[in-house]
Amino acid sequence: LSIAGRTISSALDIETALLAQFNAAKPAQHGVQHGVKKRPASHGIAATFAGQQSACQVMVRVFRDGEELDVCIAPALLSSEDDSRLLIWAGLVLRRTPRCILERCGPTVAHLAGDVFVQNLLSGSPADARDLAPHCFLLELHGQSISTLDDVIAALRSQQESSLSNGSSGGTTLEQVPSDQERSWARIRVVDLYGQEHVCALQCDPLFFPTLDLQRVDGGRWRCEQPGC
């Protein structure tokens, strides 16, 4: 209902109320810390509360069991849910499973879910053509269990090596393979947020939808690599 006397009606109100409470307590802290070098200015409530969690407490009013209650809490700093790595394959935008998603699913589905989450689908991609829905967990690719993003790349490379090996045994080189055969099929198994499993096949399109490995590097920039699988 309120934080430090400020009415809460949206998530932004929470950040505003916490920031105001911190700023109110800041002059007293500065009076004690003479001669201490100031940290560089940073933006966001998470950076503001870094290192100040134990010193700042706020009064929160909640509505519970039919009555209003006042609770004194110390805000806890959580790391950002913005991931530092994305993997795009066949139009599937994959990332590590956010904690908030597991909490939303509940313990039953969270037990089935892996650590690879389908965040989004690229329009016009092979995944989009198969009417796959985003916000699900990738469990299996090419018959191999998937637990991490590295498992996805390993499964793709294993399938690629197997295809090349079969082509070599038949006396056919990679240059002789027709372009329509290069668009191989991939079998995936996913589970949605409600615990329902789905199995489908995707026809990969490495020309227009190649595999991309995006990683955040120092300075906040993104580095894009193409694993070639």
N, C-alpha and C positions, 0 to 999 in steps of 0.2 A: 504494500500500500504506500509506504513512504520510506525514505532513507534520510536520516538526520533532519527530519521535519519537512523534507521536500517530497511532494506527491509524485508517485511513479505511475506513468501511463504507457511507457514504451521502453525498449532496451536502451535507447539513447539517454533517457532520463536517468537511468542507473549510472551510466558513465559520468554524466554531468554532476550528479549528486555526490558521487565518490570523489571526483576531482575537486569539487568545492570544499568538501570536508578536509581533504589533504592540504589544500592551499590555506585553509584557516589555521591548521596546525603548523604550517611551515615557518612562520616568523619565530616561534619559540625554538625550533630546531636550529635555525640559522644563528640564534643568539649564543648557542652553546658551541657551535662548530666554527669558531674563528680560526682563520689560518688554514682551513681545509680547502684544497683546490676543488673548484666546482666541476661537476661533470658537464659534458657537452649537452646542450639542449636537445631533447628528443620529443617525439610526438606520440600521443596515444596514452591511454590510462595504464596499459601494462608497463610501459617504460617509466611512467611517473611513479608508480608504486614499487618499482624495483628497489630492493634493499630497505623499504620503509614499512613492510607489512606488519611487523610486530609492534611498531610504534603508533600505528593508526588504527583506531577502532571506531566503528560507527553504530548508531542505534537504528535498527530496522524494525518497522512495524509490519506485521503480517496478519492475515486473516486465516485462522485455523480453528477447526471444530466449532464454528459458529461464533467465534469471538475474536477481537483484536488483541494481539500480543506484541509486546516490545521485546526485541532480542538484540543483545549487544554482540557484534561479531567483528573479527579482524579479517579484512579482505585478503584473500590468498591469490598470489600471482600464478597464473597458468601460462604455459608456453602457447604460442600462437598455433592455430590449427592450419595455417597456411603451410603446405608441404613444400619441401625443397626439391622434390623430384616428381616429374610426371612422365608417364610412358604412353605413347600414342601408337596403337596398333589396329589396323583394319577399321579405323574410325572410332575405336574405343579409347576414351581418355581414362587411363588407369592411374591410381595413386595409392598410397598407404591408407588403410582404413582409419578415418577420423574417430576419435573416442566418442564424440557426440552421436555418431551413427550407431555404435554398439550399444550405447545407453538407450537410444530410441528403440532398437530392436528388442531389447529384453534378453535375459540370460539364455532362453531356449535357442533363439536364432543366432545370438552372439557365439554360442558354442559351435554352430555349424560354419559360421562365417570365417573366412581367412583374412589375411592382411592385405589383400589386393581388392580395391574398391573401384567400381565403374562409376566415375564421377559424371561423365557426360558422353554423348555420341556426336560425331561430326556429321552434319547434314550431307546426304548424298553418298555416304560411305557404305562399304559392304555391311557393316553392323546396322546402319540405318535401314538398308534394304531388307534386312531380315526382321524388321519390326521389333528389335530388342529394346527394352526399356532401360534407361539409366538408373543409377542408384541401386546397384546389386553387387554381389560379391563373386569374383571369378574363382572357381574352385578347381577347374580342370581344363587343360589345353592339350590337344593331341594325345589324350589318354594319360597325361602326366599331371600329378597333383601340383597345385599352385599355392604357395604360401607367401612368396615375396615377389617383388618386381623382377628381381634377378632370375627367379624361376621361370617367368614368362619368356625372357630372352633366351634362357637355356633350352626351353621347350621348342622355341622357334628355330634355334640353330640346330638342335638335334633332328628336327623334322627336315630341315634343309639339307643337312649332311646325308640323311637317309635317302632323300630323293635323288641327290647327286650320285650316291653310291649305286642306287638301282639303275640310274641312267647309264653309268659307266659299265656296269655288268652287261647291259644290253647292247653295248657298242655305240651308244648315242652320246655325243658331247653336249655340253650346255648350249653352245652356239647353234646346234641343230634342233633344239627343242622349239616347237612353234610357240609364238607369243601367247596363243590362247591357252596352252598347257601351263604356262608360267603362272597363271592365276590359279594357284592350288587351293584346295578346300581345307578348312580347319574346323575341327569339332571342338566345341567348348561346352562346359557345364557351369551354370551359375545358380545362385540362390538369391531370391529377392528379400526385401525387408520383412516379409511376412512368413519366411521360411519355406516358400515354394521353390522347388528346384526346376530348372529349365535346361534342356539340351537342344542345341541347334548347330547348324553348319554354316560357316562363312566362306565365301569365295574371295580370297585376298586379292587386293589390287595394289601391288608394290609400286606401280608407276605413279598413280594419282594419290594413293594413301599409303606411303611407305611407313615403316616403323621408325619412330622418332623417340629418342631418349633425352628429355630436357631436365637439366639440373641447375639449381641456383648456385652461383659461385659468389666469391667475395665481392662486395659492393652492390649486392642485390641484383646483379645481372643474371641472365639465363644463358646457359651454354647448351646448344642443340647438337646432338650426335646421332648419326644414322647407323645403327648396328649392322645393317645389311642383311636382315633376316625377316 
